[in-house]
Amino acid sequence: MDIIETIKEQIANNTVLLYMKGSPNAPQCGFSARAAQVVMACGEKFAYVDILQNPEIRANLPKYANWPTFPQLWVNGELVGGSDIMAELFEKGELQQLIKNAVNKADA
């Protein structure tokens, strides 16, 4: 399968998806650690992809997303942004609502 197809499938099949360096319990960079903490604090289940274990995704996702850096948070197939944007939305209470609404919609 083409790597872009794999990326599209991952995004389509996961309501909340975090592309990051490492895993939520063992992040491999400060930005990924912050992103994982923020998403976990929203209290909903989410999927993640360790881009360090998936070099093809690491190389191709920035082109697909038109977003150059990691981590990247996707909710309902839409790119939310990186760790700074996630933290800002979380502080405003917007990220929690976005993720909660997405998960509730997916479960309905």
C-alpha positions in Angstrom: 0.0 0.0 0.0 1.2 3.5 -0.8 2.3 5.4 2.2 -0.1 8.3 1.5 -2.9 5.8 1.4 -1.7 4.4 4.8 -1.7 7.9 6.3 -5.2 8.6 4.9 -6.5 5.3 6.3 -5.0 6.1 9.8 -6.6 9.5 9.8 -9.9 8.2 8.6 -10.0 5.2 11.0 -9.1 7.1 14.2 -11.4 9.9 15.5 -8.5 11.3 17.6 -5.0 10.6 16.3 -1.7 12.0 17.5 1.4 11.7 15.3 4.3 12.0 17.7 7.9 11.1 18.5 7.7 8.1 20.8 4.6 7.0 22.7 2.3 8.9 25.1 3.9 7.0 28.0 7.5 7.4 26.6 7.7 10.5 24.5 11.0 11.1 22.7 10.9 14.9 22.6 9.5 17.7 24.7 7.0 18.8 22.1 5.6 15.3 21.8 5.5 15.0 25.6 3.6 18.2 26.0 1.2 17.2 23.2 0.5 13.8 24.7 -0.1 15.3 28.2 -2.6 17.8 26.7 -4.5 15.1 24.8 -4.5 12.7 27.7 -5.8 15.5 30.0 -8.9 15.7 27.7 -9.9 12.4 29.2 -10.8 10.5 26.0 -9.2 7.6 24.2 -7.0 8.4 21.3 -4.7 6.7 18.9 -1.1 7.6 18.2 1.6 6.8 15.7 5.2 6.8 16.7 6.9 8.5 13.7 10.3 7.4 14.9 9.2 3.8 14.3 7.6 4.8 10.9 10.2 6.7 8.9 8.1 6.7 5.8 5.2 8.4 7.6 7.7 10.8 9.2 8.9 11.7 5.7 5.6 12.0 4.0 3.0 13.2 6.5 4.4 16.8 6.5 3.8 17.0 2.7 0.3 15.4 3.0 -0.7 17.7 5.9 1.0 20.8 4.6 2.4 21.0 8.2 6.2 20.7 8.5 6.6 19.6 12.2 5.6 17.0 14.7 3.6 16.3 16.7 0.4 16.6 14.7 -3.0 16.2 16.2 -5.9 15.1 13.9 -9.5 15.1 15.0 -12.3 13.9 12.8 -10.0 13.8 9.8 -8.9 17.4 10.3 -5.5 18.7 11.3 -5.7 20.6 14.6 -2.0 21.5 14.7 1.1 21.1 16.7 1.9 21.2 20.4 1.7 25.0 20.8 -1.7 25.1 19.2 -2.9 22.1 21.2 -1.8 23.8 24.5 -3.4 27.1 23.5 -6.7 25.4 22.7 -6.5 23.3 25.9 -6.0 26.4 28.0 -9.1 28.0 26.5 -11.1 24.8 27.1 -11.6 24.4 23.3 -9.5 21.3 22.8 -11.4 19.3 25.5 -14.7 20.2 23.8 -13.4 19.4 20.3 -12.2 16.0 21.3 -15.2 15.2 23.5 -17.6 16.2 20.7 -15.7 14.1 18.1 -15.6 11.0 20.3 -19.3 11.3 21.2 -20.2 11.7 17.5 -18.1 8.7 16.6 -19.7 6.6 19.4 -23.3 7.6 18.4 
